Amino acid sequence: MDLPTIEIDENTFLKEHFALPPLPEVSVRIMQQISSGEAGAKEVADLIRADAALVALLFKLVNSAYYTLPRRIERITQAVAFLGLSEINRLVMALGVMQTLQPEDASEFRRFWKHSFYTAVISRSVSRNFFRSLELEGLYSAVLLHDIGKLVYAKFFPRHHAALTEFTIAQQCFYSQAEAHYGLPSHQSFGAILCERWNLPEAVRLACEHHELDQLEDFDTRSEHAEFRLVACVSNMMAHLAEGCLNNDLKEQLFAALQVGLECNRDELLVAMGEVYELQESVDSFLGNL
């Protein structure tokens, strides 16, 4: 399939050309209030209640397998009390980004949510099993947004996105490999530019830029934020492996790369993957009423 080339100027892309819409007003107000330090739990809860869709999604995230809270959260004030304003701020930010970039195709958005949520939940398991000293602050929301560059493709270049998705399915390969096949910009670069345009946290940019197989194979453990980037990358790769959409050669390549990245043997990785497969039930539950 012949596709038009995509020429972008990083200085104007998602700014003057293909300009981004603003984040939802409610999300912006909540983030501003929390960042200012002037709002307490009650004020933030009142702002959240003003958006029914935000409330529903926030409850689903708070009650998900990632947090494993001691009891089900049924009131916004409880969510704020258990997670704190900083974590609520990050979740509201993540949901605002997803709502703004939501493609018209509902099934496409559901597929995006499924993989993103699965990867985020896996990140906790990976951290607990292999990186216990890693500070988890901001990890969940960052990994949840690691693929937002694909939403940029879906929103602004739908024809290209359709071709990339079709190639990925036909070849049972990664989206990044489809991008390379067609000579197109990477969704990782789109994600990084989007982070800059919306002034998203550095953790989100790190997750957007570092989550593909080639980066796992060439990973530099001496680099800045190495553990955080490695967890984001490993979690994404484990999700892809568990989803069963890769060809056999890629599965073997990925399995070998994961052993090196996690510094574990095959049996230890199989145990870790067993836990990842068990998390699929929580993903299905999350998507049930999405």
Summary of the structure (lengths in Angstrom):
residues: 290
radius of gyration: 18.7
end to end distance: 33.8
largest distance: 54.7
contacts: 905
relative contact order: 0.11
helix: 68%
strand: 1%
